[in-house]
Amino acid sequence: GGDTMSGRLEEVREQMEEVRAKMEEQANQMRQQAEAFQARLKSWFEPLVEDMQRQWAGLVEKVQAALGTSPTTAAPVETQ
């Protein structure tokens, strides 16, 4: 029965190839979905981050003004 054995091995090998092809296809789809998701996240977060950076800069300026470390606040402090 050497023929049936090699025939069965051939069948298994073909099935493996099919499975491998399907897995590759799924992996490609997953990668594309991940890239699309990443791009969407980026488009959500970039304005948020920019806004946070602006707010942070404003906060730092306020703190500096309160501490009198910023040269721009020297004039108003003196006029009080």
C-alpha positions in Angstrom: 0.0 0.0 0.0 2.8 2.5 -0.8 0.5 4.2 -3.3 -2.3 5.0 -0.9 0.2 6.3 1.6 1.8 8.8 -0.8 -1.7 9.7 -2.1 -2.8 10.5 1.4 0.3 12.5 2.0 -0.4 14.5 -1.1 -3.9 15.2 0.1 -2.7 16.3 3.4 -0.1 18.5 1.7 -2.8 20.1 -0.5 -5.0 20.7 2.6 -2.0 22.3 4.4 -1.4 24.6 1.4 -5.1 25.6 1.4 -5.0 26.3 5.1 -1.7 28.3 4.7 -3.2 30.3 1.9 -6.3 31.1 3.9 -4.2 32.1 6.9 -2.1 34.4 4.8 -5.2 36.0 3.4 -6.6 36.5 6.8 -3.3 37.9 8.1 -3.3 40.4 5.2 -6.9 41.4 5.9 -6.0 41.8 9.6 -3.0 43.9 8.7 -5.0 46.2 6.5 -7.7 46.5 9.2 -5.0 47.3 11.7 -3.5 50.0 9.5 -6.9 51.5 8.8 -7.6 51.5 12.5 -4.2 53.1 13.3 -4.9 55.8 10.8 -8.3 56.5 12.3 -6.9 56.6 15.8 -4.2 59.0 14.6 -6.7 61.3 13.0 -8.7 61.2 16.3 -5.7 61.8 18.6 -3.6 64.3 16.7 -6.1 67.2 17.3 -6.5 66.1 20.9 -2.7 66.1 21.5 -2.3 69.4 19.8 -5.1 70.9 21.9 -3.5 69.4 25.1 -0.1 70.8 24.1 -1.7 74.3 23.7 -3.5 74.0 27.0 -0.3 72.8 28.7 1.7 75.8 27.2 -1.0 78.1 28.5 -0.9 76.5 31.9 2.9 76.8 32.0 2.6 80.5 31.1 0.1 81.0 33.9 2.2 79.3 36.4 5.3 81.3 35.3 3.2 84.5 35.5 2.1 83.6 39.0 5.6 82.9 40.1 6.8 86.0 38.3 9.5 84.1 36.4 8.3 85.1 33.0 9.7 88.4 31.7 6.4 89.2 29.9 4.6 89.5 33.3 7.1 91.9 34.8 5.3 95.0 33.7 1.7 94.2 34.9 3.1 93.1 38.3 4.8 96.5 38.8 1.7 98.5 37.9 -0.4 97.0 40.7 
